[in-house]
Amino acid sequence: MGTIVERKSKSGIKYRAQVIKKNNGRVVISKSKTFPRKTAAAGWIKLIEKEFDAGKLVNDQVRTTVRELIDKVVAMQRKEMGKTKAQVLNTIKRFDVADFEVTSLRSADLVEFANQVAEGEHGSAARSPATTANYMSHLSGCLRLARPAFNVPFDKSIIAEARETTTSLGITGKSKKRTKRPSMTDLDLLMESFVKRETRDSRAIPMSKIVPFAIFSARRQAEITRILWDDYSKEHRTILVRDMKDPGEKEGNDVTCELPPEAIRIIESMPRAADEIFPFHKDVIGRHFTGTCKFLGIRNLHFHDLRHEAASWLVETGRTLPQAMSVTGHKSWSSLQRYSHLKTVGNKYENWKWLEEIVA
């Protein structure tokens, strides 16, 4: 027998009808469709079951569901899968689309999936168009592997049509570019708080050094914690940034980056107590930064905004684009442009009292 599930959405109540037929515990037929009326959903179920009983939907080939395809893709991965990707794929398996046969998927099914993601089903909050697009991207990546990797017939043009539709409807979209940079007032408040804390407790994480280092080196939160003393060359004024974030390579993308003099001074002030220069967990650093901003009433400032600040500062102090990219590690001007938001010309950190205090 088919099932009907009532769903509440922003556009009103919808009814999802599903018919699943199994053979020896394996799904051989899985069809689903959403209707605005319950009577229409019930009528569709009767039609599908009638066709199945008449042998019109029987296929000798054992079908692969989207859930099974995701599991196959994850099992075949040779590279370590990112935490975000793994989490998204696990979440996708809780949506209606996971029970669909890959071969029976249509563009409308993927559009409905995107709509469910955007509306925040399964107890989660509504998701932004950029986040929804990320879900679609990870699901699409699995579907594109269906035929070449697992011999499961799937027409990739269905993905293109669905994504074009979700973009047109505003269900998916690009993330908004942040242009936030910390003000000198914000930084003074943060530095004063960090210095006081570290003066009271010698075991406290040296945020008073980590935050300026992030600004002067243009390094991301996780990258800072991975830098080894062996990766640092004072003579050549460089560091080796391991597994630098890159759309094409998630791991093994090691890049040598130049260090401005300010960043070198901070490194030289750190004790050689471990293999890492900053032997702390990135999440702990993030919590300290976010918590202190909240305590001080500094709104809408993220640790990653320090990288925006760094890229802009490098250009403001007179570096050419290639020179700035040698520090940030960007491969193209278009990528660097996302982070550089020029406000002034000159070095606003010249004679900055906090730099002199933390390296003393």
C-alpha positions in Angstrom: 0.0 0.0 0.0 1.1 3.5 -0.7 1.5 6.2 2.0 0.5 9.8 2.2 2.4 12.3 4.4 1.0 15.7 5.2 3.6 18.5 5.0 3.2 22.1 6.1 5.2 24.6 4.0 5.2 28.4 3.5 2.9 27.9 0.6 0.4 25.9 2.5 -0.3 22.2 3.2 0.9 19.6 0.7 0.5 15.9 0.5 3.3 13.6 -0.5 2.2 10.3 -1.9 4.7 7.4 -2.1 4.6 3.9 -3.4 7.4 1.5 -2.6 7.6 -2.1 -3.8 10.4 -4.5 -2.6 11.8 -7.8 -3.8 13.7 -9.8 -1.2 14.1 -6.7 0.9 15.5 -4.6 -1.9 13.5 -1.7 -3.4 12.5 -2.4 -7.0 10.0 0.4 -7.4 9.9 3.7 -5.5 7.8 6.5 -6.8 6.8 9.7 -5.0 4.9 12.8 -5.9 3.5 15.8 -4.0 0.0 17.1 -4.5 -1.9 20.1 -3.2 -5.0 17.9 -2.3 -5.1 14.7 -0.4 -7.7 13.2 -2.8 -5.3 13.7 -5.7 -2.5 12.0 -3.8 -4.8 9.0 -3.0 -5.9 8.8 -6.7 -2.3 8.8 -7.9 -1.4 6.0 -5.5 -4.2 3.8 -6.8 -3.0 4.5 -10.4 0.6 3.5 -9.7 -0.4 0.4 -7.8 -2.7 -0.6 -10.6 0.1 -0.2 -13.1 2.4 -2.2 -10.9 -0.1 -5.1 -10.5 -0.5 -5.1 -14.2 3.2 -5.6 -14.7 3.8 -2.2 -16.3 6.3 -1.0 -13.8 8.2 -4.3 -13.3 11.8 -4.2 -14.2 14.3 -7.1 -13.9 17.0 -4.7 -12.9 17.3 -4.1 -9.1 16.9 -0.4 -8.6 19.3 1.9 -6.7 17.8 4.5 -4.5 19.3 7.9 -3.9 20.1 6.8 -0.3 22.0 3.7 -1.6 23.8 5.8 -4.2 25.0 8.2 -1.5 26.3 5.3 0.6 28.1 3.9 -2.4 29.8 7.2 -3.2 30.9 7.7 0.4 32.3 4.1 0.6 34.3 4.6 -2.6 35.9 7.8 -1.6 39.7 7.5 -1.3 40.3 11.1 -0.1 39.2 12.1 3.4 35.8 13.7 3.1 35.3 17.1 4.6 33.2 17.4 7.7 30.6 19.7 6.1 30.2 17.5 3.0 29.7 14.4 5.1 27.2 16.1 7.3 25.2 17.4 4.3 25.1 14.0 2.6 23.9 12.4 5.9 21.2 15.0 6.1 20.1 14.5 2.5 19.3 10.9 3.4 16.6 12.1 5.7 14.7 13.9 2.9 12.0 12.3 0.7 14.4 12.3 -2.3 16.5 9.6 -0.6 13.8 7.0 -1.2 13.6 7.7 -5.0 15.0 5.4 -7.5 17.9 7.2 -9.2 16.6 6.1 -12.6 13.1 7.5 -11.9 14.3 11.0 -10.8 13.0 13.9 -12.7 13.8 17.6 -12.5 10.7 18.3 -10.6 11.8 15.8 -7.9 15.1 17.7 -7.4 13.3 21.1 -7.3 10.9 19.7 -4.6 14.0 18.5 -2.7 15.6 22.0 -2.9 12.3 23.5 -1.7 12.2 21.2 1.3 15.8 22.1 2.2 15.1 25.8 1.9 12.0 25.5 4.1 14.0 23.8 6.8 12.2 20.4 7.1 13.1 17.8 9.7 13.1 20.3 12.6 15.8 22.6 11.2 15.5 26.3 10.6 14.9 27.7 7.1 18.0 27.7 5.0 19.4 30.5 2.8 19.6 30.2 -1.0 23.4 29.7 -0.7 23.0 26.9 1.8 20.3 25.3 -0.3 22.6 25.5 -3.3 25.3 23.7 -1.4 22.9 20.8 -0.6 21.9 20.7 -4.3 25.6 20.7 -5.3 26.5 17.7 -3.0 23.5 15.7 -4.2 24.3 16.5 -7.8 27.9 15.3 -7.3 26.6 11.9 -6.3 24.1 11.7 -9.1 26.8 12.6 -11.7 28.8 9.5 -10.5 25.8 7.2 -10.8 26.4 6.0 -14.4 30.3 6.1 -14.7 31.0 4.7 -11.3 28.1 2.4 -10.6 26.5 1.7 -13.9 23.2 3.2 -12.8 21.5 5.0 -15.7 20.9 8.7 -15.0 20.5 11.6 -17.4 22.8 14.4 -16.1 20.7 17.0 -18.0 18.1 16.6 -15.3 20.5 18.2 -12.8 21.1 21.2 -15.1 17.4 21.8 -15.6 16.6 21.5 -11.9 19.3 23.9 -10.9 18.3 26.4 -13.5 14.7 26.2 -12.2 15.7 26.6 -8.5 17.9 29.6 -9.4 15.1 31.2 -11.3 12.7 30.7 -8.4 15.2 32.1 -5.9 15.3 28.8 -4.0 19.1 28.5 -4.6 21.6 31.3 -5.1 25.1 32.5 -4.5 26.3 33.6 -1.0 26.4 37.3 -0.3 29.9 38.7 -0.3 30.9 39.9 3.1 32.7 43.3 3.2 33.0 43.5 6.9 36.3 44.7 8.3 37.1 45.3 12.0 37.4 48.9 13.0 40.4 50.0 15.0 38.0 50.6 17.9 36.8 47.0 17.7 40.4 45.7 17.6 41.5 47.9 20.6 38.6 46.6 22.7 39.5 43.0 21.7 43.2 43.4 22.3 42.7 45.0 25.7 40.4 42.2 26.8 42.7 39.5 25.6 45.8 41.1 27.2 44.0 41.5 30.5 42.9 37.8 30.5 46.3 36.5 29.6 47.9 38.7 32.3 45.6 37.2 34.9 46.0 33.6 33.6 49.3 32.5 32.1 47.6 29.3 30.8 45.1 31.3 28.6 45.3 30.9 24.9 47.3 33.8 23.5 44.5 35.4 21.5 46.4 38.7 21.8 48.9 37.2 19.4 46.7 35.0 17.3 44.3 37.8 16.2 47.1 40.2 15.0 48.9 37.2 13.4 45.7 36.5 11.4 45.6 40.1 10.2 49.2 40.4 9.3 49.6 36.9 7.8 46.1 36.6 6.1 45.8 33.1 7.5 42.5 31.3 8.1 41.6 30.0 11.6 42.4 26.3 10.8 45.6 27.2 8.9 47.1 29.0 11.8 46.8 26.0 14.1 48.5 23.7 11.4 51.7 25.8 11.0 54.7 23.9 12.2 58.0 25.4 13.3 59.6 23.3 10.5 57.2 25.1 8.1 58.6 28.5 9.0 61.7 30.1 7.5 62.8 33.4 9.0 65.6 33.6 6.5 63.2 33.4 3.5 60.3 35.1 5.4 57.9 32.3 4.4 55.7 29.7 5.9 54.3 26.5 4.3 50.5 26.6 4.6 49.4 23.0 4.6 46.1 21.9 3.0 45.2 25.4 2.1 41.5 25.7 1.3 40.9 25.5 -2.5 37.7 24.7 -4.5 39.7 22.2 -6.6 41.8 20.5 -3.9 40.5 19.8 -0.4 43.7 18.2 0.9 47.4 18.1 -0.1 47.2 21.7 -1.4 50.4 22.9 0.4 51.3 26.5 -0.5 54.4 28.5 0.5 53.3 32.1 1.5 55.3 35.2 2.2 55.2 36.6 5.7 55.1 40.4 6.3 57.6 41.7 9.0 54.7 42.1 11.5 53.8 38.4 11.3 57.4 37.4 11.6 57.8 39.4 14.8 54.7 37.6 16.3 56.1 34.2 15.4 59.5 35.0 16.9 57.7 36.0 20.2 56.1 32.5 20.5 57.7 29.9 22.8 58.8 26.7 21.1 56.7 24.5 23.3 55.3 22.1 20.6 55.7 21.2 17.0 53.1 23.7 16.1 53.7 27.5 16.4 50.2 27.9 17.7 49.3 24.6 19.3 45.6 25.2 19.9 42.4 23.8 18.4 40.7 26.0 15.8 37.3 25.6 17.4 38.6 26.8 20.8 40.1 29.8 19.1 36.8 30.5 17.4 34.8 30.2 20.6 37.2 32.6 22.4 36.9 35.1 19.6 33.1 34.9 19.2 32.5 34.9 23.0 34.7 38.0 23.5 33.0 39.9 20.7 29.7 39.1 22.3 30.8 40.1 25.8 32.2 43.4 24.4 29.1 44.1 22.3 30.9 43.9 19.0 28.3 42.8 16.6 28.6 40.9 13.3 32.4 40.4 13.4 33.7 36.9 12.4 37.2 35.6 12.8 37.3 35.1 9.0 36.8 38.9 8.6 40.4 39.2 9.8 41.4 37.7 6.4 39.3 40.3 4.6 41.2 42.9 6.7 44.5 41.4 5.8 43.9 41.4 2.1 42.7 45.0 2.1 45.6 46.1 4.4 48.2 44.6 2.0 46.9 46.6 -0.9 46.4 49.7 1.1 50.0 49.7 2.2 51.2 49.7 -1.5 51.6 46.1 -2.4 50.9 45.2 -6.0 48.3 42.5 -6.6 51.0 39.7 -7.2 52.7 40.8 -4.0 49.5 40.7 -2.0 48.7 37.3 -3.5 52.1 36.0 -2.4 50.9 36.5 1.2 47.3 35.5 1.0 47.9 32.5 -1.3 45.1 33.5 -3.7 45.6 32.1 -7.2 43.7 34.8 -9.1 42.8 38.5 -8.7 39.1 37.6 -8.9 39.5 35.5 -5.7 41.5 38.2 -3.9 39.0 40.8 -4.9 36.4 39.1 -2.8 38.5 39.9 0.3 40.0 43.3 -0.4 37.8 46.2 0.5 39.9 49.4 0.4 39.1 52.2 2.8 42.3 54.1 3.2 45.8 54.4 1.8 48.7 53.8 4.1 49.6 51.6 7.0 47.1 52.1 9.7 49.0 49.6 11.9 52.2 51.6 11.8 53.2 52.2 15.5 50.2 50.2 16.6 50.7 50.0 20.4 49.4 46.4 20.7 51.9 44.9 18.3 54.7 46.4 20.3 53.2 45.2 23.6 52.6 41.6 22.6 56.1 41.0 21.1 57.9 42.7 23.9 
